[in-house]
Amino acid sequence: MKLLAQNKKIKEILIGTHNKGKIKEISFLLGKKIKKLTPFELNISSPTENGKTFKSNSELKAKYFYKKSKIITISDDSGLCVDCLNNKPGIYSARWAKNLGGFKPAMKKIIHLVNLKNKKKLKNTKAKFVCSLTLQLSINKKITVIGEIKGNISDKILGNNGFGFDSIFIPNGHKLTFGQMSKKKKILLDHRFIAFKKLKRKINTL
């Protein structure tokens, strides 16, 4: 489902992120007909993410990359919110993993913290992935949408597909983690895809 490929008003897009996993997913969803550029090709560094919400971070990234490139830009801010950890790591997901030495130790840490929280209580492994997606069409015109998918934290790291925290997240209605699913199945199910569907509906009204 190539969500923006048929929109004739958009011929090229800058994917405003240095995260290679996000670049692959967003590129797939954009389709083959749109020319896709990345900050790597244009030698643009990342902005400081000082927003307090997924929405504010995706908007500041999209505007930053648009101002640097003068190209229609799509930016994503996403993360894992774990219910029993007061929705942490949330907007700090990537930074949290970086501080712990990578996503594998970060996933182990989350499993450990969830187990600690659940020792004396009914087991609560609920979590959700959140994605805020912003399309910056001009310096003063943007579209922002939010996509969420709910699920649970697994009791171990499972699967080598995907990226980030995919290998510990089991979406509701499924038995496999995102990390165990085929890449195509995961991409057409996750929070980013849900946000893209909302974005498509808004773009079609332009």
Order of alpha helices (4+ residues) and beta strands (2+ residues): beta-alpha-beta-alpha-alpha-beta-beta-alpha-alpha-beta-beta-beta-alpha-alpha
